[in-house]
Amino acid sequence: MNTENPARSDPLLVLTEIDRLRKRHYPLVTPPLAAPRLSAGVPLQGRPDQQTAHTPPKD
């Protein structure tokens, strides 16, 4: 195990580091995970419980 950089062994720390660097270098760039929420009429992948603005609720 590499003790000098614990982020190499922890995927969550890697993602956190990438996110921190991206915000520092590209503060105005929209994160990829937010793109589906900003697209009108496109439901989130894997989240059938969430509805888009103009989709009627399934009663």
C-alpha positions in Angstrom: 0.0 0.0 0.0 1.2 3.5 -0.9 1.4 5.4 2.4 2.5 8.6 0.8 -0.7 9.2 -1.1 -3.8 7.6 0.5 -6.0 8.9 -2.2 -4.6 6.3 -4.6 -6.2 3.5 -2.5 -9.5 5.3 -1.8 -11.8 6.0 -4.8 -13.9 8.5 -2.8 -10.7 10.6 -1.9 -9.7 10.5 -5.6 -13.1 11.9 -6.6 -12.9 14.5 -3.9 -9.5 15.6 -5.0 -10.5 15.7 -8.7 -13.6 17.8 -7.7 -11.5 20.1 -5.7 -9.0 20.6 -8.5 -11.7 21.1 -11.0 -13.4 23.8 -8.9 -10.1 25.5 -8.5 -9.1 25.5 -12.1 -12.5 25.6 -13.8 -14.9 27.3 -11.3 -17.5 28.1 -13.9 -17.6 24.7 -15.5 -20.8 22.7 -14.8 -19.9 19.3 -13.2 -20.9 16.4 -15.4 -23.3 15.0 -12.8 -25.4 18.1 -12.8 -25.9 18.0 -16.6 -29.0 15.7 -16.6 -30.7 17.9 -14.0 -30.2 21.0 -16.1 -31.6 19.3 -19.3 -35.3 20.0 -19.5 -37.4 16.9 -20.0 -34.6 14.4 -19.4 -35.1 12.2 -16.3 -32.2 11.3 -14.1 -30.6 8.0 -14.9 -31.4 5.3 -12.4 -33.8 7.5 -10.4 -37.4 6.6 -11.4 -38.8 8.3 -8.4 -37.8 11.8 -9.7 -40.0 13.4 -12.3 -39.1 16.2 -14.7 -41.0 19.5 -14.6 -43.6 18.7 -17.3 -44.0 15.0 -16.6 -47.3 14.2 -14.7 -46.9 12.2 -11.5 -47.8 8.5 -11.8 -50.6 8.0 -9.4 
